[in-house]
Every structure is written in C-alpha cells, then in structure tokens.
Amino acid sequence: RYRNNLVKHIKKDERKYYEDLLKYSRDHLMLYPYHLSDIMVKGLRITPFSYYTGIMEDIMNSEKSYDSLPNFTAADCLRLLGIGRNQYIDLMNQCRSSKKIF
C-alpha cells in the first residue's frame, strides 16, 4: 500500500504510483495485483478483465506466442477471458486472415 510505505516519500502522487505499477505489471506480463484491487477498480477503474484484455491485445499485436505468457498469467487469462492456448492460436489465425479483430 502507498500510504503506509516508504514509497510515499519518493513518489508524491499516489495515483501516478498506481498507474506506473500497473504499466510495469502489464509490460512484464505479470499477474493482476489482486491485493490492490480495491484501489485499482475504484480509483483507476481497471478491472482484472480489462487488464488481461489489454495484455492479450498487446501480445497479439506484437504477434508473440501464447507460450510467452508466464504460467500463472496464462491461467488467469484462461479463467477470466476463456482464452487458452488453442483459442489463442485460432484468434491469431483469424487475425492474420482479416488483419484486425480488436
């Protein structure tokens, strides 16, 4: 948490801190920070669904393999979005044939 942490002395803006944390997590394909979900959903309006949708969109646009997702992130994507390895391959084939889905 920001308020009871040493970070508040380094980063003065709490909202910017959480935005940076989410950006770093998303760039490194990390799990959604569920322990901060009250702040993420109420303050930043980023739900786990929108977070993982963004991750899937990013890896599809960069044409990375589904295997580039870490195991726990892939499991969470499957749980929330219903996109597993086979569905991802099907989506990528559709995307290549029609150029864009999103």
DSSP file (Angstrom, degrees, kcal/mol; ACC not computed):
  #  RESIDUE AA STRUCTURE BP1 BP2  ACC     N-H-->O    O-->H-N    N-H-->O    O-->H-N    TCO  KAPPA ALPHA  PHI   PSI    X-CA   Y-CA   Z-CA
    1    1 A R              0   0    0      0, 0.0     6,-0.2     0, 0.0    35,-0.0   0.000 360.0 360.0 360.0 148.0    0.0    0.0    0.0
    2    2 A Y    >   +     0   0    0      1,-0.2     3,-1.4     2,-0.1     6,-0.6   0.913 360.0  55.1 -71.1 -45.4    1.1    3.5   -0.8
    3    3 A R  T 3  S+     0   0    0      1,-0.3    -1,-0.2     4,-0.1    11,-0.0   0.845 113.0  38.3 -66.2 -37.7    0.1    5.2    2.5
    4    4 A N  T 3  S+     0   0    0      4,-0.0     2,-0.3     3,-0.0    -1,-0.3  -0.050 105.4  90.6-102.6  32.1    1.9    3.1    4.9
    5    5 A N  S X  S-     0   0    0     -3,-1.4     3,-0.9     1,-0.1     4,-0.2  -0.840  81.9-119.2-130.0 161.9    5.0    2.6    2.8
    6    6 A L  T >> S+     0   0    0     -2,-0.3     3,-1.6     1,-0.2     4,-0.5   0.697 102.9  78.9 -68.5 -20.8    8.3    4.2    2.2
    7    7 A V  H >> S+     0   0    0      1,-0.3     4,-3.1    -6,-0.2     3,-1.3   0.813  78.2  69.2 -60.5 -32.2    7.3    4.8   -1.5
    8    8 A K  H <4 S+     0   0    0     -3,-0.9    -1,-0.3    -6,-0.6    -2,-0.1   0.728  96.0  54.6 -64.0 -19.4    5.2    7.8   -0.5
    9    9 A H  H <4 S+     0   0    0     -3,-1.6    -1,-0.3    -4,-0.2    -2,-0.2   0.708 116.8  36.3 -82.9 -20.6    8.4    9.7    0.3
   10   10 A I  H << S+     0   0    0     -3,-1.3     2,-0.6    -4,-0.5    -2,-0.2   0.868 121.9  41.4 -95.4 -49.9    9.8    9.0   -3.2
   11   11 A K     <  -     0   0    0     -4,-3.1    -1,-0.3     1,-0.1     6,-0.1  -0.903  65.4-172.6-101.9 115.6    6.6    9.3   -5.3
   12   12 A K        +     0   0    0     -2,-0.6     2,-0.7    -3,-0.1    -1,-0.1   0.778  67.6  70.6 -80.5 -26.8    4.5   12.2   -4.2
   13   13 A D     >  -     0   0    0      1,-0.2     4,-1.8     2,-0.0     5,-0.1  -0.830  62.1-165.3 -99.3 114.1    1.4   11.4   -6.4
   14   14 A E  H  > S+     0   0    0     -2,-0.7     4,-2.0     1,-0.2     5,-0.2   0.903  88.9  51.0 -64.4 -43.4   -0.4    8.3   -5.2
   15   15 A R  H  > S+     0   0    0      1,-0.2     4,-2.3     2,-0.2    -1,-0.2   0.914 110.0  49.9 -61.6 -43.7   -2.5    7.9   -8.5
   16   16 A K  H  > S+     0   0    0      1,-0.2     4,-2.6     2,-0.2    -1,-0.2   0.873 107.6  55.7 -63.1 -37.7    0.7    8.2  -10.6
   17   17 A Y  H  X S+     0   0    0     -4,-1.8     4,-2.3     1,-0.2    -1,-0.2   0.938 110.2  43.8 -59.8 -47.9    2.3    5.5   -8.4
   18   18 A Y  H  X S+     0   0    0     -4,-2.0     4,-2.2     2,-0.2    -2,-0.2   0.857 112.5  52.7 -69.1 -34.4   -0.5    3.0   -9.0
   19   19 A E  H  X S+     0   0    0     -4,-2.3     4,-2.4     2,-0.2    -1,-0.2   0.921 111.3  46.8 -64.4 -43.2   -0.6    3.8  -12.8
   20   20 A D  H  X S+     0   0    0     -4,-2.6     4,-2.7     2,-0.2    -2,-0.2   0.890 110.7  52.8 -64.1 -39.7    3.2    3.2  -13.0
   21   21 A L  H  X S+     0   0    0     -4,-2.3     4,-2.3    -5,-0.2    -2,-0.2   0.915 111.6  45.6 -62.3 -43.6    2.7   -0.1  -11.0
   22   22 A L  H  X S+     0   0    0     -4,-2.2     4,-2.7     2,-0.2    -2,-0.2   0.899 112.3  50.9 -66.5 -40.8    0.0   -1.2  -13.4
   23   23 A K  H  X S+     0   0    0     -4,-2.4     4,-2.8     2,-0.2    -2,-0.2   0.927 111.8  47.1 -63.2 -44.8    2.0   -0.2  -16.5
   24   24 A Y  H  X S+     0   0    0     -4,-2.7     4,-1.9     2,-0.2    -2,-0.2   0.924 113.2  49.0 -61.7 -44.8    5.1   -2.1  -15.2
   25   25 A S  H  <>S+     0   0    0     -4,-2.3     5,-3.2    -5,-0.2    -2,-0.2   0.911 114.2  45.5 -61.7 -42.6    3.0   -5.2  -14.4
   26   26 A R  H ><5S+     0   0    0     -4,-2.7     3,-1.3     3,-0.2    -2,-0.2   0.906 111.3  51.7 -69.3 -41.7    1.3   -5.1  -17.8
   27   27 A D  H 3<5S+     0   0    0     -4,-2.8    -1,-0.2     1,-0.3    -2,-0.2   0.832 114.9  43.1 -63.6 -32.1    4.6   -4.6  -19.7
   28   28 A H  T 3<5S-     0   0    0     -4,-1.9    -1,-0.3    -5,-0.2    -2,-0.2   0.206 112.6-118.8-100.6  14.7    6.2   -7.6  -17.9
   29   29 A L  T < 5 +     0   0    0     -3,-1.3    -3,-0.2     1,-0.1    44,-0.2   0.853  57.5 161.6  53.8  42.1    3.1   -9.8  -18.3
   30   30 A M      < -     0   0    0     -5,-3.2    -1,-0.1    -6,-0.2    -5,-0.0  -0.411  44.7 -83.7 -88.4 166.2    2.6  -10.1  -14.6
   31   31 A L        -     0   0    0      1,-0.1    -1,-0.2    -2,-0.1    42,-0.1  -0.278  53.2 -92.7 -62.9 152.4   -0.5  -11.1  -12.7
   32   32 A Y        -     0   0    0      1,-0.1     2,-2.2    41,-0.1     3,-0.2  -0.480  43.3-112.0 -62.5 135.8   -3.1   -8.5  -11.9
   33   33 A P    >   +     0   0    0      0, 0.0     3,-1.9     0, 0.0     7,-0.2  -0.473  45.0 171.9 -75.6  80.7   -2.4   -7.1   -8.5
   34   34 A Y  G >  S+     0   0    0     -2,-2.2     3,-1.8     1,-0.3     4,-0.3   0.799  71.5  66.3 -61.3 -30.0   -5.4   -8.5   -6.7
   35   35 A H  G 3  S+     0   0    0      1,-0.3    -1,-0.3    -3,-0.2     3,-0.1   0.679 109.1  39.5 -67.4 -14.7   -4.2   -7.4   -3.3
   36   36 A L  G X> S+     0   0    0     -3,-1.9     4,-2.6     1,-0.1     3,-0.8   0.109  80.4 118.0-113.7  18.7   -4.7   -3.8   -4.5
   37   37 A S  H <>  +     0   0    0     -3,-1.8     4,-2.8     1,-0.3     5,-0.4   0.809  68.2  60.5 -62.9 -30.8   -7.9   -4.5   -6.4
   38   38 A D  H 3> S+     0   0    0     -4,-0.3     4,-1.5     1,-0.2     5,-0.4   0.900 113.2  38.1 -62.3 -37.9  -10.0   -2.1   -4.2
   39   39 A I  H <>>S+     0   0    0     -3,-0.8     4,-1.8     3,-0.2     5,-1.3   0.891 117.2  50.6 -76.6 -42.0   -7.7    0.8   -5.3
   40   40 A M  H  <5S+     0   0    0     -4,-2.6     6,-2.5     3,-0.2     5,-0.5   0.902 118.1  36.8 -65.2 -41.9   -7.4   -0.4   -8.9
   41   41 A V  H  <5S+     0   0    0     -4,-2.8     4,-0.3     4,-0.3    -2,-0.2   0.938 126.6  34.3 -79.3 -47.7  -11.1   -0.9   -9.5
   42   42 A K  H  <5S+     0   0    0     -4,-1.5    -3,-0.2    -5,-0.4    -2,-0.2   0.933 130.2  30.0 -74.5 -45.8  -12.4    2.1   -7.5
   43   43 A G  T  <5S+     0   0    0     -4,-1.8    -3,-0.2    -5,-0.4    -2,-0.1   0.942 136.1  20.8 -82.2 -49.7   -9.7    4.6   -8.2
   44   44 A L  S   <S-     0   0    0     -5,-1.3    -3,-0.2    -4,-0.3    -4,-0.1   0.585  91.3-132.4 -98.3 -12.1   -8.3    3.7  -11.6
   45   45 A R        +     0   0    0     -5,-0.5     2,-0.6    -6,-0.3    -4,-0.3   0.873  56.7 142.1  59.7  40.2  -11.2    1.8  -12.9
   46   46 A I        -     0   0    0     -6,-2.5    -1,-0.2    -9,-0.1    -2,-0.1  -0.938  30.5-169.2-112.1 108.5   -9.0   -1.1  -14.1
   47   47 A T     >  -     0   0    0     -2,-0.6     4,-2.4    -3,-0.1     5,-0.2  -0.518  36.9-109.0 -89.5 162.7  -10.7   -4.4  -13.6
   48   48 A P  H  > S+     0   0    0      0, 0.0     4,-2.6     0, 0.0     5,-0.3   0.880 120.2  56.0 -57.3 -36.4   -8.9   -7.8  -14.0
   49   49 A F  H  > S+     0   0    0      1,-0.2     4,-2.1     2,-0.2     5,-0.2   0.939 110.3  42.3 -62.0 -47.7  -10.9   -8.3  -17.2
   50   50 A S  H  > S+     0   0    0      2,-0.2     4,-2.0     1,-0.2    -1,-0.2   0.858 113.2  54.6 -68.7 -33.6   -9.8   -5.1  -18.8
   51   51 A Y  H  X S+     0   0    0     -4,-2.4     4,-1.9     2,-0.2    -2,-0.2   0.947 113.3  40.2 -62.6 -49.9   -6.2   -5.7  -17.6
   52   52 A Y  H  X S+     0   0    0     -4,-2.6     4,-2.6     2,-0.2     5,-0.2   0.816 111.3  57.4 -72.9 -29.8   -6.0   -9.1  -19.2
   53   53 A T  H  X S+     0   0    0     -4,-2.1     4,-2.3    -5,-0.3    -1,-0.2   0.921 108.2  48.4 -62.3 -42.3   -7.8   -8.0  -22.3
   54   54 A G  H  X S+     0   0    0     -4,-2.0     4,-2.4     2,-0.2    -2,-0.2   0.896 110.6  50.3 -63.5 -41.2   -5.1   -5.4  -22.7
   55   55 A I  H  X S+     0   0    0     -4,-1.9     4,-2.5     2,-0.2     5,-0.2   0.936 111.8  47.3 -62.8 -46.1   -2.3   -7.9  -22.2
   56   56 A M  H  X S+     0   0    0     -4,-2.6     4,-2.0     1,-0.2    -2,-0.2   0.896 111.6  51.2 -63.9 -39.0   -3.9  -10.3  -24.8
   57   57 A E  H  X S+     0   0    0     -4,-2.3     4,-2.4    -5,-0.2    -1,-0.2   0.910 110.3  50.1 -63.1 -41.9   -4.3   -7.4  -27.2
   58   58 A D  H  X S+     0   0    0     -4,-2.4     4,-2.0     1,-0.2    -2,-0.2   0.929 112.6  44.3 -63.4 -46.7   -0.6   -6.4  -26.7
   59   59 A I  H  <>S+     0   0    0     -4,-2.5     5,-2.6     1,-0.2    -1,-0.2   0.826 114.3  50.5 -72.6 -27.4    0.8   -9.9  -27.3
   60   60 A M  H ><5S+     0   0    0     -4,-2.0     3,-0.8    -5,-0.2    -1,-0.2   0.901 110.1  49.5 -72.8 -39.7   -1.5  -10.4  -30.3
   61   61 A N  H 3<5S+     0   0    0     -4,-2.4    -2,-0.2     1,-0.3    -1,-0.2   0.855 114.2  44.8 -66.5 -34.0   -0.5   -7.1  -31.9
   62   62 A S  T 3<5S-     0   0    0     -4,-2.0    -1,-0.3    -5,-0.2    -2,-0.2   0.439 110.6-127.9 -88.0   1.7    3.2   -7.9  -31.4
   63   63 A E  T < 5 +     0   0    0     -3,-0.8    -3,-0.2     1,-0.2     2,-0.2   0.851  49.3 162.7  55.4  41.4    2.5  -11.5  -32.7
   64   64 A K      < -     0   0    0     -5,-2.6    -1,-0.2    -6,-0.1     2,-0.1  -0.498  42.5-100.0 -83.7 159.5    4.1  -13.2  -29.8
   65   65 A S    >   -     0   0    0     -2,-0.2     3,-1.7     1,-0.1     4,-0.2  -0.424  23.4-121.3 -74.8 152.7    3.5  -16.8  -28.9
   66   66 A Y  G >  S+     0   0    0      1,-0.3     3,-1.7     2,-0.2    -1,-0.1   0.804 112.4  68.1 -62.1 -28.7    1.0  -17.7  -26.2
   67   67 A D  G 3  S+     0   0    0      1,-0.3    -1,-0.3    18,-0.1     4,-0.1   0.600  81.6  74.4 -69.3 -10.2    3.9  -19.5  -24.5
   68   68 A S  G <  S+     0   0    0     -3,-1.7    -1,-0.3     2,-0.1    -2,-0.2   0.668  78.6  91.8 -75.6 -15.1    5.5  -16.1  -23.9
   69   69 A L  S <  S-     0   0    0     -3,-1.7   -39,-0.1    -4,-0.2   -40,-0.1  -0.612  89.2-112.3 -75.3 135.7    2.9  -15.6  -21.1
   70   70 A P     >  -     0   0    0      0, 0.0     4,-2.7     0, 0.0     5,-0.2  -0.337  32.2-108.4 -62.1 154.0    4.0  -16.7  -17.7
   71   71 A N  H  > S+     0   0    0      1,-0.2     4,-2.3     2,-0.2     5,-0.2   0.882 116.0  45.0 -55.7 -47.3    2.1  -19.8  -16.4
   72   72 A F  H  > S+     0   0    0      2,-0.2     4,-2.0     1,-0.2    -1,-0.2   0.857 113.7  50.2 -70.6 -33.3    0.0  -18.0  -13.7
   73   73 A T  H  > S+     0   0    0      2,-0.2     4,-2.4     1,-0.2    -1,-0.2   0.911 111.3  49.1 -67.4 -42.0   -0.8  -15.1  -16.0
   74   74 A A  H  X S+     0   0    0     -4,-2.7     4,-2.3     1,-0.2    -2,-0.2   0.890 110.2  51.3 -63.8 -39.1   -1.9  -17.6  -18.7
   75   75 A A  H  X S+     0   0    0     -4,-2.3     4,-2.2    -5,-0.2    -1,-0.2   0.891 110.8  48.1 -65.6 -39.0   -4.1  -19.5  -16.1
   76   76 A D  H  X S+     0   0    0     -4,-2.0     4,-2.7     2,-0.2     5,-0.3   0.879 110.1  52.2 -68.7 -38.0   -5.7  -16.2  -15.1
   77   77 A C  H  X>S+     0   0    0     -4,-2.4     4,-2.6     2,-0.2     5,-1.0   0.910 110.9  48.1 -62.4 -41.8   -6.4  -15.3  -18.7
   78   78 A L  H  X5S+     0   0    0     -4,-2.3     4,-0.8     4,-0.2    -2,-0.2   0.911 113.6  47.4 -64.5 -41.9   -8.0  -18.6  -19.2
   79   79 A R  H  <5S+     0   0    0     -4,-2.2    -2,-0.2    -5,-0.2    -1,-0.2   0.909 124.4  29.2 -66.9 -43.2  -10.1  -18.2  -16.1
   80   80 A L  H  <5S+     0   0    0     -4,-2.7    -2,-0.2    -5,-0.1    -3,-0.2   0.887 134.9  24.3 -87.3 -41.8  -11.3  -14.7  -16.9
   81   81 A L  H  <5S-     0   0    0     -4,-2.6    -3,-0.2    -5,-0.3    -2,-0.1   0.668  91.6-127.8-100.7 -19.8  -11.3  -14.5  -20.7
   82   82 A G     << +     0   0    0     -5,-1.0     2,-0.7    -4,-0.8    -4,-0.2   0.728  63.3 137.1  75.9  21.1  -11.7  -18.1  -21.6
   83   83 A I        +     0   0    0     -6,-0.9    -1,-0.2    -9,-0.1    -2,-0.1  -0.882  23.4 165.7-107.2 106.7   -8.7  -17.8  -23.9
   84   84 A G     >  -     0   0    0     -2,-0.7     4,-2.2    -6,-0.1     5,-0.2  -0.281  56.0 -77.7-100.4-167.9   -6.4  -20.8  -23.7
   85   85 A R  H  > S+     0   0    0      1,-0.2     4,-2.1     2,-0.2     5,-0.1   0.921 129.9  46.0 -62.3 -45.5   -3.6  -21.8  -26.0
   86   86 A N  H  > S+     0   0    0      1,-0.2     4,-2.2     2,-0.2    -1,-0.2   0.898 113.4  48.8 -67.1 -40.6   -5.8  -23.3  -28.7
   87   87 A Q  H  > S+     0   0    0      2,-0.2     4,-2.6     1,-0.2    -1,-0.2   0.877 110.1  53.0 -65.7 -36.4   -8.2  -20.4  -28.6
   88   88 A Y  H  X S+     0   0    0     -4,-2.2     4,-2.6     2,-0.2    -2,-0.2   0.919 108.4  49.1 -64.1 -43.6   -5.2  -18.0  -28.9
   89   89 A I  H  X S+     0   0    0     -4,-2.1     4,-2.2     2,-0.2    -2,-0.2   0.914 111.9  49.2 -62.6 -42.6   -3.9  -19.9  -32.0
   90   90 A D  H  X S+     0   0    0     -4,-2.2     4,-2.3     2,-0.2    -2,-0.2   0.917 111.6  49.0 -61.7 -43.8   -7.4  -19.7  -33.6
   91   91 A L  H  X S+     0   0    0     -4,-2.6     4,-2.6     1,-0.2    -2,-0.2   0.896 110.3  50.8 -63.3 -40.1   -7.6  -16.0  -32.8
   92   92 A M  H  X S+     0   0    0     -4,-2.6     4,-2.4     2,-0.2    -1,-0.2   0.898 109.9  49.9 -65.6 -39.3   -4.2  -15.4  -34.3
   93   93 A N  H  X S+     0   0    0     -4,-2.2     4,-1.7     2,-0.2    -2,-0.2   0.908 113.0  46.7 -64.8 -41.5   -5.1  -17.3  -37.5
   94   94 A Q  H  X S+     0   0    0     -4,-2.3     4,-2.3     1,-0.2    -2,-0.2   0.897 112.0  51.6 -63.9 -40.3   -8.3  -15.2  -37.8
   95   95 A C  H  X S+     0   0    0     -4,-2.6     4,-1.6     1,-0.2    -2,-0.2   0.893 109.3  49.1 -65.4 -40.7   -6.4  -12.0  -37.1
   96   96 A R  H  < S+     0   0    0     -4,-2.4    -1,-0.2     2,-0.2    -2,-0.2   0.855 113.6  46.7 -67.9 -34.0   -3.8  -12.8  -39.8
   97   97 A S  H  < S+     0   0    0     -4,-1.7    -2,-0.2    -5,-0.2    -1,-0.2   0.854 126.9  26.6 -78.4 -33.8   -6.5  -13.6  -42.4
   98   98 A S  H  < S-     0   0    0     -4,-2.3     2,-1.1    -5,-0.1    -2,-0.2   0.396  98.7-132.9-109.6   2.8   -8.6  -10.5  -41.7
   99   99 A K  S  < S+     0   0    0     -4,-1.6     2,-0.3    -5,-0.2    -4,-0.1  -0.100  78.5  35.5  75.0 -34.2   -5.8   -8.3  -40.4
  100  100 A K        +     0   0    0     -2,-1.1    -4,-0.0    -6,-0.2   -39,-0.0  -0.986  40.6 165.7-150.9 138.8   -7.6   -7.0  -37.2
  101  101 A I              0   0    0     -2,-0.3    -1,-0.1     0, 0.0   -10,-0.0   0.695 360.0 360.0-110.4 -47.1  -10.0   -8.3  -34.7
  102  102 A F              0   0    0    -45,-0.1    -2,-0.0     0, 0.0   -45,-0.0   0.474 360.0 360.0 -76.1 360.0   -9.8   -5.6  -31.9
